[in-house]
Each structure stands twice: as C-alpha cells, then as structure tokens.
Amino acid sequence: MEKLNKIIGALEDLKVKDLKVYDFNQTSPFYDYFVIATTNERQANAAINHIKKALLAEDVKHIEGKGGTWVLIDCGDVIVHLFQEEDRKYYGFDQRLIGVKRIK
C-alpha cells in the first residue's frame, strides 16, 4: 500500500485529471491495483520521472508507450495507465471496470 500511496502522490503533484484507483487485490493473481489518469504528453513524461523518483529502482519493472497517447507503467503489483483524453474515451477502461472496487 505504501507503493500505491507514493504513486498516487506523484500523480496528484502533477495535477493529472480524473485519477482513479481500482482494487484487484482479491481478484487478480498478477497485480493488486490499477491506477488510471488522464494526462497530456508532457504530464505523462513527468509522471514517469516522478514515479521513478518516488519508488525504488526495482519497483518500476517496465514502461510501455513513452511519448505516446497511452503510457503503461508496470510497478509489479501496481499498474499505472496514463491516457490522453481521446484514448481514455476510446478504450473505455472506466466502463470496463464497473463492478471492480474503486478506492479513489
């Protein structure tokens, strides 16, 4: 939970839009939390750096889509999805996650 709080803090410092956190702790064997936020490209790049600084180096497993409209940051038990507004609407993660416990 400490890792999740550091990630949330890093994203809130950047004033990302529509930050949501979903709890998969009891339902997924691969990860415990999904963090989803709407960003612009600049915020997404800053978020990568802020999250890397907030966590231990080994906590950030992989980054996918840097410089794109959807950035995925794999932090092991926490998966961070940063979408530009159009892609967030297009992929509809929020609608797909209806029924999953939301903690933020």
C-alpha positions in Angstrom: 0.0 0.0 0.0 3.0 2.3 0.6 4.0 2.0 -3.1 0.5 2.8 -4.2 0.4 5.9 -2.0 3.7 7.1 -3.4 2.4 6.6 -7.0 -0.9 8.5 -6.1 1.1 11.3 -4.5 3.4 11.6 -7.5 0.4 11.9 -9.9 -1.5 14.3 -7.6 1.6 16.6 -7.5 1.3 16.8 -11.3 -2.4 17.6 -11.1 -3.4 14.9 -13.5 -7.1 14.7 -14.4 -9.7 12.1 -13.3 -7.3 10.0 -11.2 -8.9 6.6 -10.2 -7.6 3.6 -8.4 -9.1 0.2 -8.7 -8.5 -2.6 -6.2 -7.8 -6.0 -7.8 -6.2 -7.4 -4.6 -8.6 -10.3 -4.2 -9.4 -10.9 -7.9 -6.1 -10.9 -9.9 -3.1 -13.1 -9.4 -0.9 -10.6 -11.4 -1.4 -7.2 -9.8 -3.2 -5.6 -6.9 -4.1 -2.2 -8.2 -4.8 -0.3 -11.4 -4.2 3.4 -11.4 -5.7 5.3 -14.3 -5.4 9.0 -15.0 -5.8 11.5 -17.9 -2.7 13.4 -18.9 -1.2 15.3 -21.7 2.1 14.1 -23.2 4.2 16.4 -21.0 2.4 15.3 -17.8 2.9 11.6 -18.8 6.6 12.0 -19.2 6.9 13.9 -16.0 4.8 11.2 -14.2 7.3 8.6 -15.3 10.1 10.6 -13.8 8.2 11.4 -10.6 7.2 7.7 -10.1 10.7 6.5 -10.7 12.0 9.0 -8.1 9.3 8.1 -5.6 9.9 4.3 -5.8 12.9 2.1 -5.6 14.5 1.4 -9.0 13.5 -2.2 -8.9 9.8 -1.3 -8.3 9.4 0.1 -11.9 9.5 -3.1 -13.9 8.7 -1.8 -17.4 7.4 1.3 -19.2 5.4 1.0 -22.4 4.3 3.7 -24.8 6.5 6.6 -23.6 5.8 9.6 -25.8 2.5 8.1 -26.9 -1.1 8.7 -26.1 -1.3 5.8 -23.6 1.6 5.1 -21.2 1.7 2.0 -19.1 4.0 1.8 -16.1 4.4 -1.6 -14.6 5.3 -1.3 -11.0 4.7 -5.0 -10.2 1.6 -5.1 -8.0 0.5 -1.7 -9.2 -0.2 -1.0 -12.9 -0.4 2.7 -13.9 -2.3 3.7 -17.1 -1.8 7.3 -18.3 -4.1 8.2 -21.1 -4.6 11.3 -23.2 -8.2 12.2 -23.1 -9.2 10.9 -26.5 -7.6 7.5 -25.9 -9.2 7.2 -22.4 -12.6 7.6 -24.0 -11.8 5.3 -26.9 -10.5 2.4 -24.8 -13.2 2.8 -22.2 -11.3 1.4 -19.2 -13.6 3.2 -16.8 -16.7 1.4 -18.3 -14.9 -1.9 -18.4 -14.0 -1.7 -14.7 -17.5 -1.1 -13.5 -18.0 -3.5 -10.7 -14.4 -3.5 -9.6 -13.8 -2.0 -6.2 -12.7 1.6 -6.6 -10.6 3.0 -3.7 -10.1 6.5 -5.2 
